[in-house]
């Protein structure tokens, strides 16, 4: 035997020892798991558990054996034998591929191994892993053997034999076949359990076998109705169409001792067919904006149902035209064919807005209607309404008198808070701005401050500006000031100010703009021939007045003084802003904001104080005790509330009184959605009827009723009991009366 063969035999022995160690660790664990699976799920589960354990052990053993390869053998040989001179790899190389010097070294190594063979020490056994594995295996096996024996199947235990009546019929075998409606696509199934869940409309077939054979067998429902079984040879059969949830029992003739009547009922739970659901996949939002020239509007819907969606769906299209009270509607209907699985169909459509007649200012509304496959009455569902809206025309950006001629142009006013924020932003940007730009922006803020001051000044009944403009001179600058910017109307609370967004055609905004452009110069000559200088003609021509008495009395004196102080601060703020000094304008602007807040919070409505007009007192009858002519008046009390069935049963159970279970059963059948599990309530009622003295049954029924009781309204707190001081006070009153 060559030296290389001896080394390979050493490697094979090491591999066998490793595999044996893994097997010794895996065997007890696999046996314990198989025993546990056999106890819990039967023999098939035990076989599966054992096979899984063997497969896992084989995988681990394979990986460990591969580690003991040729490299491991070379490293181990070099580590154990120094005379190998770290050249043990030459023993396993091809001789023809070695150099002469390497061949010489290999011959020397073979001679040394022949003179003194290599016998490595065997690898130690994994004692800790073996001890742990055998402990776990033994523990699982012992626990499995000590596990209590499972009770007989519930289907047999529900109908116990009557020990007091020898020869009574005993249920030996039972099957329940469930045939779901054809539209559901569910295959018929047969089960041994008599508890069942099925779709509404399913047909249930019972097949029972007794020993000995009874004379009559019936299926008793919880509402008292009975369904007779028909004997067919050795079997008893019955059929029921499931329309609602039921509790039922199997009643056999000769049940004189009431054993079957005390058996726990079985459950038949009717599962409703949910309506389909429609989700919009495209577009992403329900409101889309029409772009000019758009000829396609893509729509995509996904309809899902628990049993199936009809292949065809109806797309309802509505086109609106006109505005205001002259809006007209035009309806269209299209049939879409779905694609995909029956339980999740996709409906796609592309609409042409122009072909459907979408006009400027109109809407195109689309909504999908789908049906499921329920027979005979399908259920319908609708998607969200998708709207394609033709946007209104953008209002033109016009300045001066051209803007006043527009039909729809809101008059914007800056708020005091916004002016402060813009001034702070301008101060922060001053190092990066040129001198001319900085002055222009500061002057624009001054114009905004002026407009706001004029707006608040109207509430004091004063003129928008003080005096008429002086005559023009030759050195006057005819260049108009830059128009004020038009920010969004924001009130002093930082929110949109609806009062600021008035149409430009109204008198007040037009009046303000006119004052802004002409500095309140009323020296105009009317073009219609009115007399110059007459106040009535001037008012008729220009259509506005100032210093109205009503305007001066809108606010109380204190509030008017606050507003006047705010206007003075606005004057100072405007002065500094017009002089390109926004830093000095911040202080008066902030003081004006504080005063405006006080004005906004002031009381503005006053009601006259009037006394109560009581009927005159008849002193002839006063303190006389004569009650003739006085009708008795009943003390008002809480309205009588009729107790519903759950509340009446709850109170009866609380006081150990009898109650009407039929009313509670009827309530549970008419309102099945009031409880998460209506059959649990019916089972609790049935258990209490079978054993009225059962305290646990009463508590279980009260627990079921607690979920549906109406919460009582909060009652007023009771008056505290009379203490010693109160008793002395009442005694003193009685002594004084005597």
Beta strands, then each sheet from edge to edge (+ up, - down):
strand 1: 170-179
strand 2: 189-191
strand 3: 196-199
strand 4: 203-211
strand 5: 217-221
strand 6: 226-228
strand 7: 230-232
strand 8: 235-241
strand 9: 246-252
strand 10: 266-271
strand 11: 277-282
strand 12: 287-290
strand 13: 297-304
strand 14: 312-321
strand 15: 328-337
strand 16: 339-341
strand 17: 344-351
strand 18: 363-371
strand 19: 380-382
strand 20: 386-390
strand 21: 410-411
strand 22: 502-503
sheet 1: 2+ 1- 4+ 8- 7+
sheet 2: 3+ 10+ 9- 5+ 6-
sheet 3: 11+ 13- 17+ 16-
sheet 4: 12+ 20+ 18- 14+ 15-
sheet 5: 12+ 20+ 18- 19+
sheet 6: 21+ 22-
end
